[in-house]
Amino acid sequence: MPGAPENSPMQRGEEALEALAQRSKESAGTRLRRVRLTALPIVQSAIGAALAWWLATIPPIDHAQPFFAPISALIVLGGGLGQRLPRVLELVGGVAVGVLVGDLLVSWIGGGVVQLAVVVALAMIAAVLLNGGPLIVTQAAASAVLVVALAPDVSGGLNLDRFVDALIGCCVGLVISIVLLPLNPVSAARRQIDPLLTTVAEVLESGAHALADHDRAQATEALERARETQADVDAMHAALEGANEVARIAPVRWQKRGHLASYLDVATPLDHMTRNTRVLCRHVISLLQRDEPVPTVLPQAMRALAGAVRLLRIDLERDDEPREARVSAVEAARMATEALEHTGGFAGQIVIAQIRSLAVDVLLATGVTRDEVQSLLPGLPEGPVSYG
């Protein structure tokens, strides 16, 4: 505001309001992005629930209130979201077993608090006897609860309408998630791999800054961040298994198999990359603790390696040949080798070796064979590279 003294209460208030407005914009953008990412699951669930209800109300089924049909469809679509087919089939089995056992027992012992406990226990026992895993056992119990608590059979005699409705809902959920509207396997893979590649690049850049500035605190922060990637690596492998299964089973996603293959090829080298990055960060800390000389070209090599990882992420997204990523990885290894002439310390030599190992990981992630890596990086030891 013109005329307002610097750092006055009015100016500080305006700055606070501006910061709040900026955060609100960012928050709105984040929420909209979250909606976009979940658009397909939302559409799946809406269509699945409606279709299951409709199928259960038309002849020859012709049930008046088939609420187990949409519930079962939503359980399969929601619980099996992006999961592998065996897990989805476990959900189907759990729903069906729970409803069937619940129907049988309610027709015999009726509803009530004690009956609820008995039905839940017996439904879980039945799932265990069928060699069900934890998911099918838990889902069987939940479905049995729905039978007893939400739709107790008061008419007497065995009524399998709810079991039929549950089967209809499960089948609808399977058809929608596998045949009609399966998740995009490339998008599922990208959501896991992109953040990992970005994190590896940022950790390498932080390590480079730490080396250049002789900043042990920053190197320690980089190591801590690198250590946090293991859970993401495990999630990546699980997501890629599910994505690969969708690409093989769902006809409408068959055209994605070529693009998905690029992400599948990256998985193992990226796993090794995260491990080697942790090892590299540990030895960067050791180098700084020993106060060994840091050749200028060494942090430059780490930055080149980070650039190669970022280029790889972009090329994967565009489904392009990652030529520039390969060039940058080779250059990183060359600069690391050049640094050998300027450092005589043991920790420095390990850092250099680790940069070269990471360069190998990047090259393998770009689709280069190990024989081709040997020709691109002269002096690489024969056999597999150590991953720390």
Helices and strands as residue ranges (DSSP letters): H 9-37, H 39-57, H 68-79, H 85-109, H 113-129, H 134-145, I 146-150, H 161-175, I 176-180, H 185-213, H 216-227, H 230-249, G 251-256, H 257-290, H 297-318, H 323-339, G 340-342, H 346-365, H 370-376
